[in-house]
Amino acid sequence: MGNGKTADYYRKNPSARKRRLKQQAEYDETNAGLKIRVAANKLNRKLGTYGNRDGLDASHTSKTKGKLEKPSKNRRRPRYNQKYA
């Protein structure tokens, strides 16, 4: 499986990668980041894919409904109407 444009960019630009990881770590500690992470983990457990290394991810389209799909397909979808907040 090949890398996407974003992965290639951050691999070639270590300073940008360091800055992005720092920003992401700060966001993950906020209430909004926590709510999103908790909802995603709950959905993964409900669909039976949490921690089983099957290479699938729960689609994060809503809190209660979801489906299993490849992470690359799931994460490239726009998130304009997230209902986690």
HTML snippet that shows the backbone in 3Dmol.js (N, CA, C, O; Angstrom):
<script src="https://3Dmol.org/build/3Dmol-min.js"></script>
<div id="view" style="width:600px;height:400px;position:relative"></div>
<script>
const pdb = `
ATOM      1  N   MET A   1       0.847  -1.179   0.000  1.00  0.00           N
ATOM      2  CA  MET A   1       0.000   0.000   0.000  1.00  0.00           C
ATOM      3  C   MET A   1       0.889   1.238   0.000  1.00  0.00           C
ATOM      4  O   MET A   1       1.772   1.366   0.848  1.00  0.00           O
ATOM      5  N   GLY A   2       0.666   2.137  -0.931  1.00  0.00           N
ATOM      6  CA  GLY A   2       1.480   3.334  -1.049  1.00  0.00           C
ATOM      7  C   GLY A   2       1.037   4.422  -0.094  1.00  0.00           C
ATOM      8  O   GLY A   2      -0.064   4.397   0.456  1.00  0.00           O
ATOM      9  N   ASN A   3       1.926   5.370   0.082  1.00  0.00           N
ATOM     10  CA  ASN A   3       1.621   6.499   0.943  1.00  0.00           C
ATOM     11  C   ASN A   3       0.913   7.586   0.152  1.00  0.00           C
ATOM     12  O   ASN A   3       1.068   7.693  -1.064  1.00  0.00           O
ATOM     13  N   GLY A   4       0.139   8.383   0.858  1.00  0.00           N
ATOM     14  CA  GLY A   4      -0.532   9.493   0.223  1.00  0.00           C
ATOM     15  C   GLY A   4       0.367  10.712   0.151  1.00  0.00           C
ATOM     16  O   GLY A   4       1.500  10.689   0.633  1.00  0.00           O
ATOM     17  N   LYS A   5      -0.135  11.759  -0.445  1.00  0.00           N
ATOM     18  CA  LYS A   5       0.640  12.989  -0.607  1.00  0.00           C
ATOM     19  C   LYS A   5       1.027  13.585   0.744  1.00  0.00           C
ATOM     20  O   LYS A   5       2.142  14.078   0.913  1.00  0.00           O
ATOM     21  N   THR A   6       0.107  13.541   1.702  1.00  0.00           N
ATOM     22  CA  THR A   6       0.382  14.122   3.012  1.00  0.00           C
ATOM     23  C   THR A   6       1.485  13.364   3.728  1.00  0.00           C
ATOM     24  O   THR A   6       2.376  13.980   4.313  1.00  0.00           O
ATOM     25  N   ALA A   7       1.442  12.041   3.691  1.00  0.00           N
ATOM     26  CA  ALA A   7       2.478  11.231   4.337  1.00  0.00           C
ATOM     27  C   ALA A   7       3.833  11.495   3.703  1.00  0.00           C
ATOM     28  O   ALA A   7       4.836  11.607   4.408  1.00  0.00           O
ATOM     29  N   ASP A   8       3.873  11.594   2.376  1.00  0.00           N
ATOM     30  CA  ASP A   8       5.132  11.894   1.690  1.00  0.00           C
ATOM     31  C   ASP A   8       5.670  13.257   2.110  1.00  0.00           C
ATOM     32  O   ASP A   8       6.867  13.413   2.350  1.00  0.00           O
ATOM     33  N   TYR A   9       4.780  14.241   2.198  1.00  0.00           N
ATOM     34  CA  TYR A   9       5.197  15.589   2.590  1.00  0.00           C
ATOM     35  C   TYR A   9       5.832  15.591   3.976  1.00  0.00           C
ATOM     36  O   TYR A   9       6.914  16.149   4.161  1.00  0.00           O
ATOM     37  N   TYR A  10       5.173  14.974   4.946  1.00  0.00           N
ATOM     38  CA  TYR A  10       5.700  14.990   6.309  1.00  0.00           C
ATOM     39  C   TYR A  10       6.960  14.143   6.452  1.00  0.00           C
ATOM     40  O   TYR A  10       7.786  14.422   7.321  1.00  0.00           O
ATOM     41  N   ARG A  11       7.124  13.125   5.628  1.00  0.00           N
ATOM     42  CA  ARG A  11       8.345  12.341   5.670  1.00  0.00           C
ATOM     43  C   ARG A  11       9.523  13.162   5.132  1.00  0.00           C
ATOM     44  O   ARG A  11      10.645  13.035   5.621  1.00  0.00           O
ATOM     45  N   LYS A  12       9.268  13.997   4.133  1.00  0.00           N
ATOM     46  CA  LYS A  12      10.323  14.805   3.526  1.00  0.00           C
ATOM     47  C   LYS A  12      10.600  16.098   4.292  1.00  0.00           C
ATOM     48  O   LYS A  12      11.640  16.722   4.080  1.00  0.00           O
ATOM     49  N   ASN A  13       9.696  16.513   5.175  1.00  0.00           N
ATOM     50  CA  ASN A  13       9.827  17.772   5.916  1.00  0.00           C
ATOM     51  C   ASN A  13       9.722  17.513   7.413  1.00  0.00           C
ATOM     52  O   ASN A  13       8.648  17.666   7.995  1.00  0.00           O
ATOM     53  N   PRO A  14      10.833  17.119   8.045  1.00  0.00           N
ATOM     54  CA  PRO A  14      10.793  16.758   9.462  1.00  0.00           C
ATOM     55  C   PRO A  14      10.353  17.899  10.377  1.00  0.00           C
ATOM     56  O   PRO A  14       9.704  17.652  11.394  1.00  0.00           O
ATOM     57  N   SER A  15      10.694  19.140  10.036  1.00  0.00           N
ATOM     58  CA  SER A  15      10.287  20.250  10.900  1.00  0.00           C
ATOM     59  C   SER A  15       8.768  20.435  10.856  1.00  0.00           C
ATOM     60  O   SER A  15       8.152  20.723  11.882  1.00  0.00           O
ATOM     61  N   ALA A  16       8.164  20.272   9.682  1.00  0.00           N
ATOM     62  CA  ALA A  16       6.707  20.382   9.556  1.00  0.00           C
ATOM     63  C   ALA A  16       6.041  19.223  10.290  1.00  0.00           C
ATOM     64  O   ALA A  16       5.003  19.402  10.928  1.00  0.00           O
ATOM     65  N   ARG A  17       6.636  18.038  10.199  1.00  0.00           N
ATOM     66  CA  ARG A  17       6.084  16.877  10.893  1.00  0.00           C
ATOM     67  C   ARG A  17       6.109  17.076  12.399  1.00  0.00           C
ATOM     68  O   ARG A  17       5.141  16.755  13.088  1.00  0.00           O
ATOM     69  N   LYS A  18       7.212  17.603  12.911  1.00  0.00           N
ATOM     70  CA  LYS A  18       7.334  17.853  14.349  1.00  0.00           C
ATOM     71  C   LYS A  18       6.286  18.865  14.813  1.00  0.00           C
ATOM     72  O   LYS A  18       5.665  18.689  15.862  1.00  0.00           O
ATOM     73  N   ARG A  19       6.096  19.927  14.024  1.00  0.00           N
ATOM     74  CA  ARG A  19       5.109  20.962  14.347  1.00  0.00           C
ATOM     75  C   ARG A  19       3.694  20.385  14.341  1.00  0.00           C
ATOM     76  O   ARG A  19       2.892  20.697  15.221  1.00  0.00           O
ATOM     77  N   ARG A  20       3.386  19.543  13.351  1.00  0.00           N
ATOM     78  CA  ARG A  20       2.058  18.937  13.252  1.00  0.00           C
ATOM     79  C   ARG A  20       1.795  17.977  14.411  1.00  0.00           C
ATOM     80  O   ARG A  20       0.698  17.977  14.971  1.00  0.00           O
ATOM     81  N   LEU A  21       2.767  17.173  14.773  1.00  0.00           N
ATOM     82  CA  LEU A  21       2.594  16.245  15.883  1.00  0.00           C
ATOM     83  C   LEU A  21       2.386  16.987  17.203  1.00  0.00           C
ATOM     84  O   LEU A  21       1.608  16.550  18.051  1.00  0.00           O
ATOM     85  N   LYS A  22       3.084  18.107  17.368  1.00  0.00           N
ATOM     86  CA  LYS A  22       2.900  18.912  18.576  1.00  0.00           C
ATOM     87  C   LYS A  22       1.477  19.486  18.629  1.00  0.00           C
ATOM     88  O   LYS A  22       0.821  19.450  19.670  1.00  0.00           O
ATOM     89  N   GLN A  23       1.014  20.013  17.493  1.00  0.00           N
ATOM     90  CA  GLN A  23      -0.341  20.573  17.430  1.00  0.00           C
ATOM     91  C   GLN A  23      -1.377  19.488  17.685  1.00  0.00           C
ATOM     92  O   GLN A  23      -2.359  19.718  18.390  1.00  0.00           O
ATOM     93  N   GLN A  24      -1.163  18.308  17.115  1.00  0.00           N
ATOM     94  CA  GLN A  24      -2.130  17.227  17.277  1.00  0.00           C
ATOM     95  C   GLN A  24      -2.178  16.759  18.726  1.00  0.00           C
ATOM     96  O   GLN A  24      -3.253  16.465  19.248  1.00  0.00           O
ATOM     97  N   ALA A  25      -1.023  16.688  19.376  1.00  0.00           N
ATOM     98  CA  ALA A  25      -0.974  16.275  20.782  1.00  0.00           C
ATOM     99  C   ALA A  25      -1.737  17.265  21.663  1.00  0.00           C
ATOM    100  O   ALA A  25      -2.451  16.862  22.582  1.00  0.00           O
ATOM    101  N   GLU A  26      -1.583  18.567  21.378  1.00  0.00           N
ATOM    102  CA  GLU A  26      -2.304  19.585  22.143  1.00  0.00           C
ATOM    103  C   GLU A  26      -3.807  19.470  21.917  1.00  0.00           C
ATOM    104  O   GLU A  26      -4.589  19.601  22.859  1.00  0.00           O
ATOM    105  N   TYR A  27      -4.218  19.226  20.669  1.00  0.00           N
ATOM    106  CA  TYR A  27      -5.639  19.098  20.362  1.00  0.00           C
ATOM    107  C   TYR A  27      -6.243  17.877  21.049  1.00  0.00           C
ATOM    108  O   TYR A  27      -7.365  17.932  21.552  1.00  0.00           O
ATOM    109  N   ASP A  28      -5.492  16.776  21.068  1.00  0.00           N
ATOM    110  CA  ASP A  28      -5.999  15.544  21.671  1.00  0.00           C
ATOM    111  C   ASP A  28      -6.292  15.708  23.157  1.00  0.00           C
ATOM    112  O   ASP A  28      -7.082  14.947  23.716  1.00  0.00           O
ATOM    113  N   GLU A  29      -5.672  16.681  23.800  1.00  0.00           N
ATOM    114  CA  GLU A  29      -5.899  16.912  25.218  1.00  0.00           C
ATOM    115  C   GLU A  29      -7.100  17.808  25.495  1.00  0.00           C
ATOM    116  O   GLU A  29      -7.513  17.935  26.648  1.00  0.00           O
ATOM    117  N   THR A  30      -7.670  18.431  24.470  1.00  0.00           N
ATOM    118  CA  THR A  30      -8.826  19.306  24.671  1.00  0.00           C
ATOM    119  C   THR A  30     -10.089  18.471  24.838  1.00  0.00           C
ATOM    120  O   THR A  30     -10.099  17.278  24.535  1.00  0.00           O
ATOM    121  N   ASN A  31     -11.144  19.099  25.317  1.00  0.00           N
ATOM    122  CA  ASN A  31     -12.420  18.406  25.483  1.00  0.00           C
ATOM    123  C   ASN A  31     -12.972  17.916  24.144  1.00  0.00           C
ATOM    124  O   ASN A  31     -13.520  16.817  24.066  1.00  0.00           O
ATOM    125  N   ALA A  32     -12.831  18.720  23.100  1.00  0.00           N
ATOM    126  CA  ALA A  32     -13.330  18.317  21.787  1.00  0.00           C
ATOM    127  C   ALA A  32     -12.582  17.084  21.288  1.00  0.00           C
ATOM    128  O   ALA A  32     -13.199  16.141  20.792  1.00  0.00           O
ATOM    129  N   GLY A  33     -11.272  17.087  21.415  1.00  0.00           N
ATOM    130  CA  GLY A  33     -10.480  15.936  20.990  1.00  0.00           C
ATOM    131  C   GLY A  33     -10.816  14.689  21.785  1.00  0.00           C
ATOM    132  O   GLY A  33     -10.869  13.589  21.234  1.00  0.00           O
ATOM    133  N   LEU A  34     -11.040  14.857  23.068  1.00  0.00           N
ATOM    134  CA  LEU A  34     -11.389  13.727  23.929  1.00  0.00           C
ATOM    135  C   LEU A  34     -12.730  13.130  23.531  1.00  0.00           C
ATOM    136  O   LEU A  34     -12.865  11.908  23.462  1.00  0.00           O
ATOM    137  N   LYS A  35     -13.728  13.977  23.268  1.00  0.00           N
ATOM    138  CA  LYS A  35     -15.055  13.489  22.886  1.00  0.00           C
ATOM    139  C   LYS A  35     -14.999  12.702  21.589  1.00  0.00           C
ATOM    140  O   LYS A  35     -15.632  11.653  21.474  1.00  0.00           O
ATOM    141  N   ILE A  36     -14.252  13.191  20.615  1.00  0.00           N
ATOM    142  CA  ILE A  36     -14.136  12.500  19.332  1.00  0.00           C
ATOM    143  C   ILE A  36     -13.459  11.149  19.516  1.00  0.00           C
ATOM    144  O   ILE A  36     -13.901  10.145  18.957  1.00  0.00           O
ATOM    145  N   ARG A  37     -12.381  11.127  20.302  1.00  0.00           N
ATOM    146  CA  ARG A  37     -11.635   9.892  20.518  1.00  0.00           C
ATOM    147  C   ARG A  37     -12.475   8.852  21.260  1.00  0.00           C
ATOM    148  O   ARG A  37     -12.457   7.672  20.909  1.00  0.00           O
ATOM    149  N   VAL A  38     -13.209   9.289  22.283  1.00  0.00           N
ATOM    150  CA  VAL A  38     -14.056   8.378  23.057  1.00  0.00           C
ATOM    151  C   VAL A  38     -15.163   7.796  22.174  1.00  0.00           C
ATOM    152  O   VAL A  38     -15.445   6.600  22.235  1.00  0.00           O
ATOM    153  N   ALA A  39     -15.788   8.646  21.356  1.00  0.00           N
ATOM    154  CA  ALA A  39     -16.857   8.166  20.470  1.00  0.00           C
ATOM    155  C   ALA A  39     -16.321   7.176  19.443  1.00  0.00           C
ATOM    156  O   ALA A  39     -16.979   6.182  19.136  1.00  0.00           O
ATOM    157  N   ALA A  40     -15.130   7.443  18.912  1.00  0.00           N
ATOM    158  CA  ALA A  40     -14.539   6.542  17.926  1.00  0.00           C
ATOM    159  C   ALA A  40     -14.192   5.198  18.555  1.00  0.00           C
ATOM    160  O   ALA A  40     -14.437   4.156  17.947  1.00  0.00           O
ATOM    161  N   ASN A  41     -13.632   5.201  19.748  1.00  0.00           N
ATOM    162  CA  ASN A  41     -13.298   3.946  20.430  1.00  0.00           C
ATOM    163  C   ASN A  41     -14.551   3.148  20.760  1.00  0.00           C
ATOM    164  O   ASN A  41     -14.568   1.925  20.622  1.00  0.00           O
ATOM    165  N   LYS A  42     -15.597   3.840  21.196  1.00  0.00           N
ATOM    166  CA  LYS A  42     -16.852   3.158  21.532  1.00  0.00           C
ATOM    167  C   LYS A  42     -17.446   2.486  20.298  1.00  0.00           C
ATOM    168  O   LYS A  42     -17.920   1.352  20.374  1.00  0.00           O
ATOM    169  N   LEU A  43     -17.421   3.176  19.175  1.00  0.00           N
ATOM    170  CA  LEU A  43     -17.948   2.613  17.941  1.00  0.00           C
ATOM    171  C   LEU A  43     -17.098   1.436  17.472  1.00  0.00           C
ATOM    172  O   LEU A  43     -17.637   0.438  16.995  1.00  0.00           O
ATOM    173  N   ASN A  44     -15.777   1.542  17.602  1.00  0.00           N
ATOM    174  CA  ASN A  44     -14.896   0.431  17.228  1.00  0.00           C
ATOM    175  C   ASN A  44     -15.191  -0.798  18.071  1.00  0.00           C
ATOM    176  O   ASN A  44     -15.196  -1.914  17.552  1.00  0.00           O
ATOM    177  N   ARG A  45     -15.436  -0.613  19.356  1.00  0.00           N
ATOM    178  CA  ARG A  45     -15.763  -1.745  20.223  1.00  0.00           C
ATOM    179  C   ARG A  45     -17.108  -2.358  19.832  1.00  0.00           C
ATOM    180  O   ARG A  45     -17.253  -3.580  19.780  1.00  0.00           O
ATOM    181  N   LYS A  46     -18.090  -1.494  19.558  1.00  0.00           N
ATOM    182  CA  LYS A  46     -19.423  -1.961  19.191  1.00  0.00           C
ATOM    183  C   LYS A  46     -19.384  -2.798  17.909  1.00  0.00           C
ATOM    184  O   LYS A  46     -20.099  -3.793  17.794  1.00  0.00           O
ATOM    185  N   LEU A  47     -18.555  -2.396  16.956  1.00  0.00           N
ATOM    186  CA  LEU A  47     -18.467  -3.108  15.685  1.00  0.00           C
ATOM    187  C   LEU A  47     -17.490  -4.284  15.746  1.00  0.00           C
ATOM    188  O   LEU A  47     -17.336  -5.009  14.763  1.00  0.00           O
ATOM    189  N   GLY A  48     -16.835  -4.475  16.881  1.00  0.00           N
ATOM    190  CA  GLY A  48     -15.970  -5.631  17.073  1.00  0.00           C
ATOM    191  C   GLY A  48     -14.614  -5.546  16.408  1.00  0.00           C
ATOM    192  O   GLY A  48     -13.975  -6.573  16.179  1.00  0.00           O
ATOM    193  N   THR A  49     -14.161  -4.342  16.093  1.00  0.00           N
ATOM    194  CA  THR A  49     -12.876  -4.205  15.413  1.00  0.00           C
ATOM    195  C   THR A  49     -11.801  -3.594  16.300  1.00  0.00           C
ATOM    196  O   THR A  49     -10.660  -3.441  15.864  1.00  0.00           O
ATOM    197  N   TYR A  50     -12.141  -3.244  17.533  1.00  0.00           N
ATOM    198  CA  TYR A  50     -11.186  -2.576  18.415  1.00  0.00           C
ATOM    199  C   TYR A  50     -10.084  -3.543  18.840  1.00  0.00           C
ATOM    200  O   TYR A  50     -10.354  -4.540  19.510  1.00  0.00           O
ATOM    201  N   GLY A  51      -8.857  -3.252  18.454  1.00  0.00           N
ATOM    202  CA  GLY A  51      -7.705  -4.011  18.908  1.00  0.00           C
ATOM    203  C   GLY A  51      -7.493  -5.358  18.258  1.00  0.00           C
ATOM    204  O   GLY A  51      -6.624  -6.105  18.706  1.00  0.00           O
ATOM    205  N   ASN A  52      -8.244  -5.714  17.216  1.00  0.00           N
ATOM    206  CA  ASN A  52      -8.063  -7.039  16.625  1.00  0.00           C
ATOM    207  C   ASN A  52      -7.145  -7.040  15.405  1.00  0.00           C
ATOM    208  O   ASN A  52      -6.939  -8.086  14.789  1.00  0.00           O
ATOM    209  N   ARG A  53      -6.600  -5.895  15.055  1.00  0.00           N
ATOM    210  CA  ARG A  53      -5.621  -5.753  13.970  1.00  0.00           C
ATOM    211  C   ARG A  53      -6.136  -6.279  12.635  1.00  0.00           C
ATOM    212  O   ARG A  53      -5.385  -6.891  11.875  1.00  0.00           O
ATOM    213  N   ASP A  54      -7.396  -6.045  12.351  1.00  0.00           N
ATOM    214  CA  ASP A  54      -7.965  -6.505  11.088  1.00  0.00           C
ATOM    215  C   ASP A  54      -7.752  -5.502   9.957  1.00  0.00           C
ATOM    216  O   ASP A  54      -8.113  -5.775   8.812  1.00  0.00           O
ATOM    217  N   GLY A  55      -7.171  -4.352  10.267  1.00  0.00           N
ATOM    218  CA  GLY A  55      -6.907  -3.354   9.246  1.00  0.00           C
ATOM    219  C   GLY A  55      -8.121  -2.524   8.873  1.00  0.00           C
ATOM    220  O   GLY A  55      -8.064  -1.733   7.931  1.00  0.00           O
ATOM    221  N   LEU A  56      -9.222  -2.693   9.598  1.00  0.00           N
ATOM    222  CA  LEU A  56     -10.432  -1.932   9.316  1.00  0.00           C
ATOM    223  C   LEU A  56     -10.673  -0.919  10.423  1.00  0.00           C
ATOM    224  O   LEU A  56     -10.163  -1.054  11.535  1.00  0.00           O
ATOM    225  N   ASP A  57     -11.457   0.094  10.097  1.00  0.00           N
ATOM    226  CA  ASP A  57     -11.739   1.176  11.013  1.00  0.00           C
ATOM    227  C   ASP A  57     -13.248   1.420  11.016  1.00  0.00           C
ATOM    228  O   ASP A  57     -13.916   1.195  10.007  1.00  0.00           O
ATOM    229  N   ALA A  58     -13.774   1.871  12.129  1.00  0.00           N
ATOM    230  CA  ALA A  58     -15.184   2.233  12.185  1.00  0.00           C
ATOM    231  C   ALA A  58     -15.363   3.585  11.507  1.00  0.00           C
ATOM    232  O   ALA A  58     -14.636   4.533  11.806  1.00  0.00           O
ATOM    233  N   SER A  59     -16.309   3.676  10.611  1.00  0.00           N
ATOM    234  CA  SER A  59     -16.604   4.922   9.928  1.00  0.00           C
ATOM    235  C   SER A  59     -17.141   5.912  10.950  1.00  0.00           C
ATOM    236  O   SER A  59     -18.082   5.593  11.677  1.00  0.00           O
ATOM    237  N   HIS A  60     -16.575   7.079  11.018  1.00  0.00           N
ATOM    238  CA  HIS A  60     -16.927   8.059  12.048  1.00  0.00           C
ATOM    239  C   HIS A  60     -17.979   9.039  11.561  1.00  0.00           C
ATOM    240  O   HIS A  60     -17.835  10.248  11.745  1.00  0.00           O
ATOM    241  N   THR A  61     -19.025   8.533  10.947  1.00  0.00           N
ATOM    242  CA  THR A  61     -20.048   9.411  10.397  1.00  0.00           C
ATOM    243  C   THR A  61     -21.080   9.836  11.431  1.00  0.00           C
ATOM    244  O   THR A  61     -21.738  10.860  11.244  1.00  0.00           O
ATOM    245  N   SER A  62     -21.242   9.091  12.508  1.00  0.00           N
ATOM    246  CA  SER A  62     -22.147   9.479  13.584  1.00  0.00           C
ATOM    247  C   SER A  62     -21.724   8.782  14.868  1.00  0.00           C
ATOM    248  O   SER A  62     -20.844   7.923  14.843  1.00  0.00           O
ATOM    249  N   LYS A  63     -22.333   9.137  15.975  1.00  0.00           N
ATOM    250  CA  LYS A  63     -21.973   8.525  17.262  1.00  0.00           C
ATOM    251  C   LYS A  63     -22.411   7.075  17.357  1.00  0.00           C
ATOM    252  O   LYS A  63     -21.670   6.240  17.876  1.00  0.00           O
ATOM    253  N   THR A  64     -23.596   6.762  16.866  1.00  0.00           N
ATOM    254  CA  THR A  64     -24.165   5.445  17.113  1.00  0.00           C
ATOM    255  C   THR A  64     -24.131   4.518  15.905  1.00  0.00           C
ATOM    256  O   THR A  64     -24.053   3.300  16.069  1.00  0.00           O
ATOM    257  N   LYS A  65     -24.185   5.057  14.722  1.00  0.00           N
ATOM    258  CA  LYS A  65     -24.183   4.222  13.529  1.00  0.00           C
ATOM    259  C   LYS A  65     -22.809   4.270  12.892  1.00  0.00           C
ATOM    260  O   LYS A  65     -22.086   5.261  12.998  1.00  0.00           O
ATOM    261  N   GLY A  66     -22.473   3.204  12.247  1.00  0.00           N
ATOM    262  CA  GLY A  66     -21.197   3.175  11.565  1.00  0.00           C
ATOM    263  C   GLY A  66     -21.033   1.887  10.797  1.00  0.00           C
ATOM    264  O   GLY A  66     -21.844   0.968  10.912  1.00  0.00           O
ATOM    265  N   LYS A  67     -19.981   1.832  10.018  1.00  0.00           N
ATOM    266  CA  LYS A  67     -19.666   0.629   9.281  1.00  0.00           C
ATOM    267  C   LYS A  67     -18.162   0.474   9.249  1.00  0.00           C
ATOM    268  O   LYS A  67     -17.429   1.435   9.484  1.00  0.00           O
ATOM    269  N   LEU A  68     -17.698  -0.727   8.960  1.00  0.00           N
ATOM    270  CA  LEU A  68     -16.280  -0.982   8.876  1.00  0.00           C
ATOM    271  C   LEU A  68     -15.798  -0.677   7.466  1.00  0.00           C
ATOM    272  O   LEU A  68     -16.425  -1.066   6.480  1.00  0.00           O
ATOM    273  N   GLU A  69     -14.670   0.026   7.388  1.00  0.00           N
ATOM    274  CA  GLU A  69     -14.069   0.313   6.103  1.00  0.00           C
ATOM    275  C   GLU A  69     -12.584   0.574   6.287  1.00  0.00           C
ATOM    276  O   GLU A  69     -12.104   0.720   7.411  1.00  0.00           O
ATOM    277  N   LYS A  70     -11.866   0.633   5.187  1.00  0.00           N
ATOM    278  CA  LYS A  70     -10.444   0.900   5.255  1.00  0.00           C
ATOM    279  C   LYS A  70     -10.223   2.285   5.850  1.00  0.00           C
ATOM    280  O   LYS A  70     -10.964   3.214   5.526  1.00  0.00           O
ATOM    281  N   PRO A  71      -9.214   2.446   6.717  1.00  0.00           N
ATOM    282  CA  PRO A  71      -8.961   3.750   7.323  1.00  0.00           C
ATOM    283  C   PRO A  71      -8.691   4.850   6.302  1.00  0.00           C
ATOM    284  O   PRO A  71      -9.106   5.990   6.507  1.00  0.00           O
ATOM    285  N   SER A  72      -8.006   4.532   5.209  1.00  0.00           N
ATOM    286  CA  SER A  72      -7.701   5.566   4.217  1.00  0.00           C
ATOM    287  C   SER A  72      -8.974   6.126   3.589  1.00  0.00           C
ATOM    288  O   SER A  72      -9.065   7.328   3.342  1.00  0.00           O
ATOM    289  N   LYS A  73      -9.942   5.277   3.334  1.00  0.00           N
ATOM    290  CA  LYS A  73     -11.213   5.729   2.756  1.00  0.00           C
ATOM    291  C   LYS A  73     -12.005   6.532   3.785  1.00  0.00           C
ATOM    292  O   LYS A  73     -12.602   7.558   3.456  1.00  0.00           O
ATOM    293  N   ASN A  74     -12.008   6.059   5.032  1.00  0.00           N
ATOM    294  CA  ASN A  74     -12.753   6.719   6.091  1.00  0.00           C
ATOM    295  C   ASN A  74     -12.206   8.120   6.378  1.00  0.00           C
ATOM    296  O   ASN A  74     -12.978   9.061   6.563  1.00  0.00           O
ATOM    297  N   ARG A  75     -10.897   8.258   6.413  1.00  0.00           N
ATOM    298  CA  ARG A  75     -10.294   9.513   6.845  1.00  0.00           C
ATOM    299  C   ARG A  75     -10.200  10.556   5.747  1.00  0.00           C
ATOM    300  O   ARG A  75      -9.908  11.718   6.032  1.00  0.00           O
ATOM    301  N   ARG A  76     -10.438  10.175   4.504  1.00  0.00           N
ATOM    302  CA  ARG A  76     -10.377  11.187   3.453  1.00  0.00           C
ATOM    303  C   ARG A  76     -11.722  11.874   3.245  1.00  0.00           C
ATOM    304  O   ARG A  76     -11.812  12.839   2.487  1.00  0.00           O
ATOM    305  N   ARG A  77     -12.764  11.388   3.909  1.00  0.00           N
ATOM    306  CA  ARG A  77     -14.091  11.970   3.781  1.00  0.00           C
ATOM    307  C   ARG A  77     -14.146  13.299   4.540  1.00  0.00           C
ATOM    308  O   ARG A  77     -13.620  13.386   5.650  1.00  0.00           O
ATOM    309  N   PRO A  78     -14.764  14.326   3.975  1.00  0.00           N
ATOM    310  CA  PRO A  78     -14.881  15.607   4.687  1.00  0.00           C
ATOM    311  C   PRO A  78     -15.691  15.474   5.970  1.00  0.00           C
ATOM    312  O   PRO A  78     -16.602  14.648   6.041  1.00  0.00           O
ATOM    313  N   ARG A  79     -15.381  16.256   6.963  1.00  0.00           N
ATOM    314  CA  ARG A  79     -16.027  16.171   8.279  1.00  0.00           C
ATOM    315  C   ARG A  79     -16.799  17.440   8.623  1.00  0.00           C
ATOM    316  O   ARG A  79     -16.700  17.934   9.746  1.00  0.00           O
ATOM    317  N   TYR A  80     -17.552  17.964   7.693  1.00  0.00           N
ATOM    318  CA  TYR A  80     -18.241  19.227   7.921  1.00  0.00           C
ATOM    319  C   TYR A  80     -19.374  19.130   8.926  1.00  0.00           C
ATOM    320  O   TYR A  80     -19.664  20.109   9.613  1.00  0.00           O
ATOM    321  N   ASN A  81     -20.018  17.986   9.030  1.00  0.00           N
ATOM    322  CA  ASN A  81     -21.191  17.856   9.886  1.00  0.00           C
ATOM    323  C   ASN A  81     -20.977  16.849  11.011  1.00  0.00           C
ATOM    324  O   ASN A  81     -21.860  16.038  11.290  1.00  0.00           O
ATOM    325  N   GLN A  82     -19.827  16.891  11.653  1.00  0.00           N
ATOM    326  CA  GLN A  82     -19.588  15.959  12.755  1.00  0.00           C
ATOM    327  C   GLN A  82     -20.573  16.216  13.886  1.00  0.00           C
ATOM    328  O   GLN A  82     -20.890  17.365  14.194  1.00  0.00           O
ATOM    329  N   LYS A  83     -21.051  15.150  14.497  1.00  0.00           N
ATOM    330  CA  LYS A  83     -22.046  15.271  15.557  1.00  0.00           C
ATOM    331  C   LYS A  83     -21.489  14.775  16.875  1.00  0.00           C
ATOM    332  O   LYS A  83     -22.243  14.282  17.714  1.00  0.00           O
ATOM    333  N   TYR A  84     -20.174  14.896  17.077  1.00  0.00           N
ATOM    334  CA  TYR A  84     -19.560  14.431  18.315  1.00  0.00           C
ATOM    335  C   TYR A  84     -19.643  15.465  19.424  1.00  0.00           C
ATOM    336  O   TYR A  84     -19.618  15.113  20.603  1.00  0.00           O
ATOM    337  N   ALA A  85     -19.740  16.722  19.064  1.00  0.00           N
ATOM    338  CA  ALA A  85     -19.693  17.790  20.069  1.00  0.00           C
ATOM    339  C   ALA A  85     -20.973  17.884  20.869  1.00  0.00           C
ATOM    340  O   ALA A  85     -21.088  18.734  21.752  1.00  0.00           O
TER     341      ALA A  85
END
`;
const viewer = $3Dmol.createViewer("view");
viewer.addModel(pdb, "pdb");
viewer.setStyle({}, {cartoon: {color: "spectrum"}});
viewer.zoomTo();
viewer.render();
</script>
